[in-house]
Amino acid sequence: MPERQGDWALLRRLWRYLRHHRRWLWIVVVTTPLGVLGGLLQPVLLKQGIDHSIAAGTLDGLGLISLAFLGVVAAGFVARTLGSVGLQVMGLHALADLRRDIFRHVTRQSQRFFDTRTTGALMTRTVNDVEALYESLAFGAVGLVTDALTIVGTLVAMLLLDWRLTLVSFAIGPVLVVVVDVFRRKLRVYSTEIRKALSALNGYFAEQIYGMTVIQLYGAEPRTRKEFRGRSYAYLDAYRRSNWWDAGLYAIMDGMSALAVGLMLWYGAVRFGAPESGVTLGLLVAFIDYLNKVFVPIREFSGRFATLQQSVAALERVFGLLDTEDRIAEGARPLSGARGEVRFERVSFAYGPDRPPVLQDVTFSVRSCEVVALVGATGSGKTTIGKLLTRTYDGYTGSITLDGEELRALRVADVRDNVTVVHQDPHLFDGTVAENIALWSPRVDEERVRAAARQARADTFVSAFPDGYAHHVSERGANLSTGQKQLLAMARAMAREAPVVILDEATASVDSMTERLVDEAVAELFARKTVLVIAHRLSTIVKADRILVLHHGRIVEEGTHEQLLAQGGRYKLLVESGFAR
């Protein structure tokens, strides 16, 4: 679990993304102070107009002061607009870079990383949390910088005009500091709770939508609706408590601003009229204007802080994700032109330090272009062998070699270029048939796509589509049959030069015509590749050159179908129990 970081540490990390777009920052640095300066000059011009013209009963110079006042207002408006646009553009570019880094980081992690995180939670951090950062940069940060300059500039201007009135006006300053700090800490806590509740809500929603068919078939809709409502109310409750503290801070600040104006007017009235006091009608009007200007940003700090705390909470979650490493250890040795010889030597593996071992002291070898079937009851370790060979999991003990090269010493990309998988439930993407076969690889051109489809017998149904290989495949292949998806997965494996194929075969639910095509495609694989079959059908097991029988993570028997039946051991028991047909 990454260590919790302070606000400034998180903001410094965000600055690494902002600094790449400094040209926009210079626009903000120049225009923001100019916009604040325009606001600070207005009360001074107002004082001059009242004391030197209106109070004196003359209009001399009032026209010039009025024009200057209008000019200052216009210049301030233009400067503030440019500063706001500049910061928003810089924020958009920086957060696009951050979102890119999150996606790149997530795609580099091992499968173990995804086993402990829901799709919805990862989506929340990549989309919602980064969007919260943009809102704070585009609106909260602009306001905070402008407000800070306004407060400091107003204090300086008021001290220059009359330091006594200034001290009286800000006599409640220490109370303001304490109140803002207390409310800031509370808003930080509730902002974190809001992000966590939203992540849980999104994760649950994504999971239920993905499994909606099962939910409807088993009549689980009422329970899922009840659970979703509970998670929605948890999110609502976190937001409600945050809003209570936000509204409370706003009300307190509003009352304190009125109290400051009252104190200033009382003290000014006491000194008003005394020639040596220097308190004039124009000065009092200017001070009222300044106090209204300075307490607006102070009063808005509640909203600014709510936005900023949401930003910090989102930053904490985003950088917490970026700091979480469960990556496959990268080797340095390249691999090319592999023949497909595989060897496991005393391999043991568990999915976690507190989990029981899945493989125990497993040793076997597979020659180039040999077909080896892995059979055993559920949980015996068949699929785990495939996951270790493709390096989707790490942390095994012992040795796994490909053409005599230890997998951990090889580059991960090279291992996966030489070992491919046809999954039991192939995942198809929203795209064309050709894209799903090539998976956007620049090394798989249109000619290879078509050749692979012919070898996998997928061209039989693809050619029947009006648009052929440009036919659109829905998400997860919803508009294709189970057999068609399986054939496309076969074609995907054949389109690559990988000499080793792991075949997680499942064809029990396809029709007889499609089953024949799948069998032909499997025969093509057997003839061309080194194949590890995670076997589900007896007809496929019989065709294997050798069969490895696993039981509780160990290889307990090895041989051909006939040899194992003759032994009358675990394999015969599995066949007779009907584990494969």
PANUPA-786689 format. One record per residue: residue in three letters; x, y, z of N, C-alpha, C in turn. Coordinates in steps of 0.2 Angstrom, whole numbers, plus 5000, padded with zeros to 4 digits. Example, Ala and Ser with C-alpha at 12.3 -4.5 7.8 and 13.67 -1.06 7.14 Angstrom:
// PANUPA-786689
ALA506649725039506249785039506649845039 SER506449895035506849955036506450005039 
END
This chain:
// PANUPA-786689
MET500449945000500050005000500450065000 PRO500450114995500850174995500750215001 GLU501250245003501250295009500850355007 ARG500450375012500050435010500450495010 GLN500350545005500750595004500350665006 GLY500750715008500450775009500250815003 ASP499850865005499550904999500050934995 TRP500550964998501150994994501550944990 ALA501650894992501950834989501550814983 LEU500950814983500450794978500450844972 LEU500450914975500450964970501050974966 ARG501650954970502250954966502350904961 ARG502050844962502050794957501650814951 LEU501050854952500650874947501050924943 TRP501450964946501851024943502250994937 ARG502450924938502950894933502550894926 TYR501850884927501550884921501350954918 LEU501251004922501151064920501751104917 ARG502351084920502851124917503051114910 HIS502851064907502951044900502551094896 HIS502051134898501651184895501751254898 ARG502351264899502551334902502351394898 ARG502351384892502151444888501451474890 TRP501051424891500351454893500351484900 LEU500851454904500951474911501151544911 TRP501651564906501851634906501251684905 ILE500851664901500251704899499851714906 VAL499751664910499451664916499851714921 VAL500451704921500851744926500851814925 VAL500851834918500851904916500151934917 THR499551904915498951934915498551924922 THR498651874926498351874932498451934937 PRO499151954938499252014942498952074939 LEU498952074932498652134929497952144930 GLY497552084930496852084932496752104939 VAL497152084944497052094951497252174952 LEU497752194948497952264949497352314947 GLY497052294941496452334939495952334944 GLY495752284948495352284953495552334959 LEU496152334961496452364966496452444965 LEU496552464959496552534957495852564957 GLN495352524957494652554956494452594963 PRO494552564969494452604975494852674976 VAL495452664973495852724974495652784969 LEU495452764963495152814959494452834961 LEU494052794965493452814968493552864973 LYS494052854977494252894983494452964980 GLN494852964975495053024972494453064969 GLY494053034966493453064963492953094969 ILE492953064974492453084980492853144983 ASP493453134985493853184990493953244986 HIS494253244979494453304976493953334971 SER493353304970492853334966492253334969 ILE491953274971491253274974491153314980 ALA491653294985491653324992491853394991 ALA492253414987492453484986491953524982 GLY491353494979490853534976491053554969 THR491553524966491753534959491753474955 LEU491653484948491753434943492453434940 ASP492853474942493553474938493853414940 GLY494053384934494453324934494053254935 LEU493453264936493053204937492953164931 GLY492953204925492853164919493453124917 LEU494053154919494653114918494753054922 ILE494453064928494453004933494052954931 SER493452974928492952924926493152884920 LEU493552914915493852884910494352834912 ALA494752854917495252814919494952754923 PHE494452764926494052704930493852654925 LEU493552684919493252634914493852594911 GLY494352634910494952594906495252544911 VAL495252554917495552504922495052444922 VAL494352454922493952404922493952364916 ALA494052394910494152354904494752314903 ALA495352344906495952314905495952254910 GLY495652264916495652204921495252144918 PHE494652164915494252114912494652074906 VAL495052104902495352074897495952034900 ALA496252054905496852024908496551954911 ARG496051964915495751904919495551854914 THR495251874908494951824903495551784900 LEU496151824898496651784895497051744900 GLY497051764907497351724912496951654913 SER496251664913495851604914495951554908 VAL495951584902495951534896496651504896 GLY497151544897497851514897497951454902 LEU497651464908497751414913497251354911 GLN496651364909496251304907496551264901 VAL496951294896497251264891497851224893 MET498251254898498751224901498551154905 GLY498051164908497751114912497551054908 LEU497151074902496951014898497550974895 HIS498051014893498650974890498950934895 ALA499050964901499350924907499050864909 LEU498350864910497950814912497850754906 ALA497950784900497950734895498550684895 ASP499150724897499750684898499650634904 LEU499350664909499250624915498850564914 ARG498350574910497850514909498250464904 ARG498650484900499050444896499550404900 ASP499850434905500350394909499950344914 ILE499350364916498950314920498750254915 PHE498550264909498450204905499050164903 ARG499550194902500250164900500450124907 HIS500350154912500550114919500150054920 VAL499450064919499050004920499149944915 THR499249964909499349914904500049874905 ARG500449904909501149864910501149824916 GLN500549824920500549784926500349704924 SER500549664929500349594928499649584930 GLN499449514928498749504929498549504936 ARG499049494941498849494948498649564950 PHE498849614947498649684948497849694947 PHE497649664941496949664939496549614943 ASP496849564946496449524950496149554957 THR496449614959496249644965495949714964 ARG495849724958495449794956494949784951 THR494349814952493849814948493949854942 THR493549844936493649884930493349954932 GLY492749954936492450024937492950064941 ALA493350034946493750074950494350104946 LEU494650064941495150094937494850144932 MET494250134930493950184926493850254930 THR493650244936493550304940494150344941 ARG494750314942495350344943495550374936 THR495450344931495750364924495250424921 VAL494650414923494150464920493950514925 ASN493550494930493250544935493750574939 ASP494250544941494750574946495150634942 VAL495350614936495750654932495250714929 GLU494650704928494150754927494050804932 ALA494050774939494050824945494650864945 LEU495250844943495850884943495750944938 TYR495450924932495350974927494951034930 GLU494351014933493951064936494251104941 SER494651074945495051114950495551164947 LEU495851134942496351184939496051234935 ALA495451224931495151274927494751324931 PHE494551304937494051344941494351364947 GLY494551304951494851324958495451354958 ALA495951334954496651354954496651434952 VAL496251444946496251514944495951564950 GLY495451534953495151574958495651584964 LEU495951534966496451534972496951584971 VAL497351574965497851624963497651694963 THR497051704960496851774959496651804966 ASP496251754970496051774977496651794981 ALA497151754981497751764985498051834983 LEU498151844977498451904975497951964977 THR497351954976496852004978496852024986 ILE496951974990496951984997497652014999 VAL498151994996498852024998498852094995 GLY498652104989498652174986498152224990 THR497552194992497152244995497352265002 LEU497652215006497952225012498552285011 VAL498952275006499452325005499152395004 ALA498652394999498352454997498052495003 MET497752455007497352475013497852505019 LEU498452465019498952495024499252555022 LEU499352565015499652625012499152685013 LEU498452675013497952725014497952745021 ASP497852695025497752715033497852645037 TRP498452645040498652575043498152565049 ARG497952615053497552605058496852575057 LEU496552605051495852575049495952505047 THR496552485044496752425041496752375047 LEU497152395052497152345058496552335061 VAL496052385062495452375065495052325060 SER495052335054494652295049494852225049 PHE495552205050495752135050495852115057 ALA495552145062495652115069495452045070 ILE494952025066494651955066495051915062 GLY495651935059496051895055496251825058 PRO496551825064496751755067496151705068 VAL495551735069494951685070494851655063 LEU494851705058494751675051495251625049 VAL495851625051496351575049496251515052 VAL496051515059495851455063495251415059 VAL494751455058494151435055494251395049 VAL494651435044494751405037495151345038 ASP495651335042496051275043495651215046 VAL495151225051494751175053494251145048 PHE493951195044493551175039493851145033 ARG494451165031494851135026495051065027 ARG495251045034495350975035494750935035 LYS494150955037493550915037493350905029 LEU493450955025493250955018493750905015 ARG494350895017494850855014494650775015 VAL494350765021494150695023493550675019 TYR493050725019492450705015492550705008 SER493050745005493150734998493450664996 THR493850645001494150575000493650525000 GLU493150535005492550485005492150484999 ILE492050544996491650554990491950514984 ARG492650524983492950484978492950414979 LYS493050384985492950314987492250284985 ALA491750324987491050304986490950304979 LEU491150354975491050354968491450294964 SER492050274967492350224964492050154965 ALA491750144971491350084973490750084969 LEU490450134968489750144964489950124957 ASN490450154954490550134947490850064946 GLY491250044950491449974950490849924950 TYR490349934955489849894955489349894949 PHE489249954946488849964940489149924934 ALA489849934933490149904928490149824928 GLU490249804934490149734935489449704934 GLN488949734936488249714935488049714928 ILE488249774924488149774917488449724913 TYR489049704915489449654912489149584912 GLY488849574918488449514920487749514920 MET487449564916486749574916486349514913 THR486649474908486249414906486149364912 VAL486649354915486649304921486149334926 ILE486149394928485749424933485049414931 GLN484849424924484149424922483949344922 LEU484349304920484149234919484049204926 TYR484449224931484349204938483849244943 GLY483549294940483049334943483349374949 ALA484049394948484349434953484249504953 GLU483849534949483749604948483549644954 PRO483149614959482949654965483549664969 ARG483949604970484549614975485049664972 THR485149664965485649704963485349784963 ARG484749794962484449854963484549884970 LYS484449844975484449854982485149874983 GLU485649834981486349844982486549914979 PHE486349924973486549984969486250044973 ARG485650044975485350094979485750114985 GLY485950054989486350064995487050104993 ARG487350084988487950114986487850184984 SER487350204980487150264978487050314984 TYR486650284989486550324995487250334999 ALA487650294999488350305002488650364999 TYR488650364992488950424989488550484990 LEU487950484990487550544992487650564999 ASP487750525004487850535011488550575012 ALA489050545008489750585008489650655005 TYR489350665000489250724997488850775002 ARG488350745005487850785009488250815015 ARG488750775018489150795024489650845022 SER489950835016490350885013490050955012 ASN489450955009489051015008488851045015 TRP488751015020488551045026489151085029 TRP489751055028490351095031490451155026 ASP490351145019490451195015490051255016 ALA489351235017488851285018489051325025 GLY489251285030489351315036489951365036 LEU490451345032491051395031490851455028 TYR490451445023490151505019489751555023 ALA489351525027488951565032489351605037 ILE489851565040490251605045490751655042 MET490951645036491351695032490951755031 ASP490351745029489851805027489751845033 GLY489651815039489551855045490151885047 MET490751855046491351895048491551955044 SER491351945037491452005033491052065035 ALA490452045037489952105039490252135046 LEU490452095050490752115056491352155055 ALA491852145050492452185049492252255046 VAL491752255042491452315039491152365045 GLY490852325049490552365055491052395059 LEU491552355061492152385065492552435062 MET492652435055492952485052492552545052 LEU491852545050491452605050491452635057 TRP491352595063491352625069492052665071 TYR492552635069493252665071493352725066 GLY493052725060493152775055492652835058 ALA492052815060491652875062491952905068 VAL492252875073492552905079493152955077 ARG493452935071494052985069493853035064 PHE493253025061493053065056492953135058 GLY493153185054493053255056493653285059 ALA494053245062494653275065495253285060 PRO495453345059495953365054496553325054 GLU496753305060497453265060497353195059 SER496653165058496553095058496653075050 GLY496553115046496553095039496053055036 VAL495553045040494953005038494453045034 THR494353035028493853075024493353025021 LEU492853055018492253015016492552975010 GLY492952995006493252955000493652895003 LEU493952905009494352855012493952795014 LEU493352815018492852765020492552725015 VAL492352765009492052735004492552685000 ALA493252705000493752664997493852595001 PHE493852605008493952555013493352505012 ILE492752535012492152485011492252445004 ASP492452474999492552444993493052394993 TYR493652404997494152364997493952305002 LEU493552315007493352255011492852215008 ASN492452245004491952204999492352154995 LYS492852184992493252154987493652094990 VAL493952114996494452065000494052005003 PHE493352025005493051965009492651925004 VAL492551944998492251904992492751844991 PRO493351854990493851794989493851754996 ILE493851785001493951755008493351715009 ARG492751735007492151705008492051645003 GLU492351654997492351604992492851544993 PHE493251554998493751505000493451435002 SER492851445004492451385006492351334999 GLY492051374994491951344988492651324985 ARG493151364985493751354982494151294986 PHE494051294992494351234996494051174995 ALA493351174994492951114992493251084986 THR493351134981493551104974494251084975 LEU494651124979495351104979495451034983 GLN495051024988495050964992494850904988 GLN494350914983494150864979494750844974 SER495150904972495750894968496250854971 VAL496350874978496950834981496750764983 ALA496150754984495850684985495950644979 ALA495750674973495850644967496550634965 LEU497050684967497750674966498050614970 GLU497750614976498050554980497850484977 ARG497250484975497050414972497450404965 VAL497550454961497850444955498550424956 PHE498950464960499650454961499750384965 GLY499250374969499250304973499250254968 LEU498850254962498750204957499450204953 LEU499750264952500350264948500950234952 ASP500850244959501450214964501350144965 THR500750114963500650044964501050004958 GLU501449964960501849924955501749844956 ASP501449814951501449744951501649714944 ARG502149744942502349734935502749664934 ILE502749634929503149584927503849604927 ALA504349564930505049584930505249584922 GLU505549634920505849634913506549614912 GLY506649564908507249534906507649584901 ALA508249564900508649614895508849574889 ARG508749504889508949464883508449464878 PRO508649474872508149474866508049404864 LEU507549384861507349314858507049324851 SER507349294846507049294840507149224836 GLY506749204832506749144828506749084833 ALA506249084838506249024842505948964839 ARG506148904841505948844838505348814842 GLY505248834848504648814852504748764857 GLU505348754859505448704864505348734871 VAL504948704875504748724882504948674887 ARG505248704893505348664898505248694905 PHE504848654909504748674916505148634921 GLU505548664925505948624929505848644937 ARG505548604940505348604947505048674949 VAL504548684945504148754946503648744951 SER503648794956503048804961502848874960 PHE502148884962501848944961501248954966 ALA501149014969500549034972500349104970 TYR499649114970499449174968499549234973 GLY499749214979499849264984500249234989 PRO500549284994500949254999500449225004 ASP499849235005499349205009498949155006 ARG499149135000498749094996499049024996 PRO498648964995499048904995499348894988 PRO499848854987500248844981499748804976 VAL499748834970499448804964499848754960 LEU500448764960500948714956501448704962 GLN501648634962502148614966502648564963 ASP503248594962503748554959503648524953 VAL503348564948503148534942503748534937 THR503848474934504348464929504148434923 PHE504248464917504048424911504348464905 SER504448434899504748474893504248454887 VAL504248504883503948494876504348514870 ARG504448464866504848474860504548514855 SER504948544850504648584845504148544841 CYS503548584840503048554836502648494839 GLU502848484845502448424849501848454852 VAL501348414852500648424855500648394862 VAL500548434867500548404874499848424877 ALA499448384880498848394883498948404890 LEU498648454894498648454901497948444903 VAL497848384907497148364910497148364917 GLY496648374920496548364927495948404930 ALA495748394936495148424938495248494939 THR494648534940494648604941495148614947 GLY495548664946496048684952496648644952 SER496748604947497348564947497948604945 GLY497948664941498448704939498548704932 LYS498148674928498248674921498248744918 THR497748794919497748854917498348894919 THR498548884925499148924928499748914924 ILE499848854922500448834918500448884912 GLY499948894909499848934903500049004905 LYS499749034910499849094913500549114914 LEU500949064917501649074918502049074912 LEU501849034907502249024901502149094897 THR501649124897501549194894501749254898 ARG501949234904502149284909501649344910 THR501049314911500549364914500549364921 TYR500849314924501049314931501749304932 ASP502049324938502749314940502749294947 GLY503349274949503449254956503449184957 TYR503649144951503649074952504349054954 THR504448994957505148974959505248914954 GLY505948894953506148854948506348884942 SER506248844936506448874930505948854924 ILE505848904920505448894914505848924908 THR505948884904506348904898506048894891 LEU506148934887505948934880506548934875 ASP506648874872507248864868507848864872 GLY507848844879508448844883508548914887 GLU508148964885508249024888507749034894 GLU507949054900507549064905507049124904 LEU506449114905505949164903506049234907 ARG506249234913506449294917506949334914 ALA507449304911507949334908507849364901 LEU507249344898507049374891506649434892 ARG506549474887506149534887505449504886 VAL504949534890504249514891503949514884 ALA504049564880503749574873503949514869 ASP504649494869504849444865504549374867 VAL504449364873504149304876503449294873 ARG503049354873502349354871502349354863 ASP502849374860502849364852502949294850 ASN503249254855503349184853502849134856 VAL502449154861501949114864501249154864 THR500849124860500149154860499649104863 VAL499049134864498549094867497849094863 VAL497549044863496849044861496349024867 HIS496049074869495749074876495049034875 GLN494849004881494248974881493649014879 ASP493649074882493149124880493449184877 PRO493649184871494049234867493649304868 HIS494149354869493849424870493949454863 LEU493349484860493349514854493249594855 PHE493549634851493449704852492949734848 ASP492749794849492349834845492749854839 GLY492649824833493049844827492849794822 THR493249794817493149754811493349684812 VAL493149634808493449564808494249564807 ALA494449604802495149614801495549634807 GLU495249684810495649714816495649664822 ASN495149624823495149574828495649524827 ILE495749504821496249454819496949484820 ALA497049544817497749574817497849604824 LEU497349624828497449664834497949724833 TRP497849754827498149824825498949814825 SER499149754824499849744824500149764817 PRO500649804816500849824810501249774806 ARG501349714810501749654806501249614803 VAL500549624805500049574802499649614797 ASP499849604790499549644785498849614783 GLU498549634778497949614776497949544773 GLU498549534769498649464766498749414772 ARG499149424777499149374782498549364786 VAL498149424787497449414790497049364786 ARG497049364780496649324776496949254776 ALA497549244775497849174775497749144782 ALA497749184788497649154794496949134795 ALA496449174792495749154792495649094788 ARG495949084783495849024779496148964783 GLN496648974786496948914790496548894796 ALA496248944799495748934805495048914803 ARG494948914796494248904793493748954795 ALA494049014797493549074798493349104792 ASP493649094786493449124780492749104778 THR492649044780491949014778491349054780 PHE491349084786490849124788490949204787 VAL491649224787491849294785491649314778 SER491749264774491549274767490849284765 ALA490449264770489749264769489449334771 PHE489849374775489649444777489649484770 PRO489149534770489249574764489849614763 ASP490149634769490749684769491349644771 GLY491249574771491849534772492249544778 TYR492949554777493349574783493249644786 ALA492849684783492749744786492049744790 HIS491849684791491149674795491349694802 HIS490849734804490949764811490749714816 VAL491249704821491149654827490949694833 SER490349684836490149714842490649704848 GLU490549744853490949734859490849654862 ARG491449624863491449554866491149504861 GLY491049524854490849484849490149464850 ALA489749514853489049494854488649484848 ASN488849504842488449484836488749424832 LEU489149384836489449324833489249264837 SER489249204834489049144838489749124842 THR489649074846490149054850490749024846 GLY490448984841490948954836491349004832 GLN490949054830491349104826491849144830 LYS491649154836492149194840492749144841 GLN492649084842493249034843493649034837 LEU493349034831493749024824494149094823 LEU493849144825494249214825494849214829 ALA494749184835495249174840495849134837 MET495649074834496149034831496549074825 ALA496149114821496449144816496949204819 ARG496749234824497149274828497849244830 ALA497849184832498449154834498849134828 MET498549114823498849094817499149154813 ALA498949214814499149264810499849284813 ARG500049264819500749274821501249224820 GLU501849244820502349194819502549154825 ALA502149154831502349124837502349054836 PRO502949024838502948944837502648904842 VAL502448934848502048904853501348934854 VAL500848884855500148904855499948864862 ILE499548904866499248874871498448874870 LEU498148814869497548814867497048794873 ASP496648844875496148834880495548814877 GLU495448754875494948734870494248724874 ALA493748754871493048744873492548744867 THR492348694865491848694859491248654860 ALA491048634867490548594868489848624866 SER489848694866489248734865489148754858 VAL489548724853489448744846489048694842 ASP488848714837488448664833488948614829 SER488648564826489048514823489448534817 MET489148584813489548604807490148644810 THR489948694815490548734817491048694821 GLU490848644824491348594828491748564823 ARG491548544817491948514812492448564810 LEU492248634809492748684806493248694812 VAL493048694818493548704824494048644824 ASP493748584823494248534823494748534818 GLU494548554812495048564806495548624808 ALA495348674811495748734813496248704818 VAL496048664823496448634828496948594825 ALA496748554820497248514816497748554813 GLU497648614810498048654807498648674812 LEU498348694818498748714824499248664826 PHE498948604826499348544828499948534823 ALA499848544817500348524812500848584811 ARG500748644814501148694812501548724819 LYS501248704825501548744831501648684836 THR502048714841502048674847501448694851 VAL501048644853500448664856500348634863 LEU500148674868499948654875499248654875 VAL498848604876498148604876497948594883 ILE497548644885497148634891496548604889 ALA496548534890496048494886495348494890 HIS494848494886494148494888493748434885 ARG494048414879493648364875494148304874 LEU493848244875494248184874494448174867 SER494148194862494348194855494948234854 THR495048284857495648324857496248294861 ILE496048264866496548234871496948174867 VAL496448134864496748074860497248094855 LYS497148154852497648174846498248204849 ALA498348214855498948244858499548184858 ASP500148214857500748164857500848134864 ARG500748184869500748164876500248194880 ILE500148164886499648194890499948194897 LEU499848254900500148264907499548274912 VAL499448224917498948224921499148264928 LEU498748314929498948354935498448344941 HIS498648344947498248334953498548374959 HIS498148424961498348464967499048494965 GLY499048524959499648554957500348514956 ARG500248454955500748404953500648364947 ILE501148344943501048304938501148234941 VAL500548194940500548124943500548074938 GLU500448084932500448034927500648074920 GLU500948034916501248054909501248004904 GLY500948014898500947964893500447974888 THR500347924883499847934878499147914881 HIS498647924877497947904879497947834881 GLU498247784877498147714878498547694884 GLN499147724884499647704890499347724897 LEU499047784897498747804903498147764905 LEU497747744900497147704902497347634904 ALA497947614901498147544903498447544910 GLN498647604913498947604919498347604925 GLY497747624923497247624927497247674933 GLY497647724932497747774937497247834937 ARG497547894939497147954939496747974932 TYR497147964927496847974920496247934919 LYS496247874920495747824919495147844923 LEU495247864929494747884933494347954931 LEU494747994928494548064925494048044919 VAL494348004915493947984909493247954911 GLU493347904915492747864917492247914921 SER492447964924492048014928491648064923 GLY491948064917491648104912491848174912 PHE492448184914492748254914492848284907 ALA492948244902492948264895492548214891 ARG492248244886491848204881492148224874 
END
